[in-house]
């Protein structure tokens, strides 16, 4: 973990847009007051990860990222970081896929997941690279008078459903391994009961014509031109599927996931907000540790 006089925030640097995140973190840190110096570092090894108090998992290609993580022996330490130590972690696009407990439409053979968010995501929900788009977003933590945030979506996933506490393994294509928090302090940073929706997107989805079966959206427009529910098989209505499958940003305990790429906009607001949440997390941990020591 970070030293007494500084706080290290890492960005997983195995593949994807990690340099853009590092630059925006540096810029955002200049605009906030912190009790300790904030330092930002690329993370490629378990040793790098051990120095971090918080982590961003960037956009890129989730299957490739997971394979590199396995070969670099950092996949299991990442699961420990997120689910056992409950450290603040934010995943963008591919990062959100990796932080989800379950994923659909994975490549043949599936892919490894880290987990942390009790959601099922649909990979490449909006289609291929050429179908990328940007759109204004109303993020829940923005002030009423603030301008919308420009969301950049590139082969983006979407939150298809919020998972129940107990689910049969066959209910999803790929799922993350289960892990328990390390202790009482870490347990206080988990939130198994609630997944907070930070942003929903209302948008007509791609036409199925001209796309291969793998790239067709799993949702379709109803007679009114609205996006209907996902046509997935539900087991006894256990999953909470959302109309329009419109969720593009969520938070659960110590984990945040966004379908879009804030690091590609130059807008510092989400990085500033997240750094503020990291500082709150660290302050709370210190308070809980003092209470535990004084018992």
Protein Blocks (a to p, Z undefined) as FASTA:
>chain_A
ZZfkbccddddffbcjfllmmmmmmmmmmmpccfbdcdddddfbfklmmmpcbdcddedd
fklmmmmmmmnopmmmmmmmmmmnopacddehjlmmmmpmbdehiaehiaadebjiacdd
dehklopfklgccdddddfkbcfkbccdddddehiacdfbdcdfbdcfklpmbdcddddd
fblmlmmmgcfkbccdfbdcddddddfehpafklpcfbdcdfkopacddddddehhlacc
dehilafbdcehjbccdfbdfklnopaklmmmmmmmmmmmmmmmmmmmmmmmmZZ
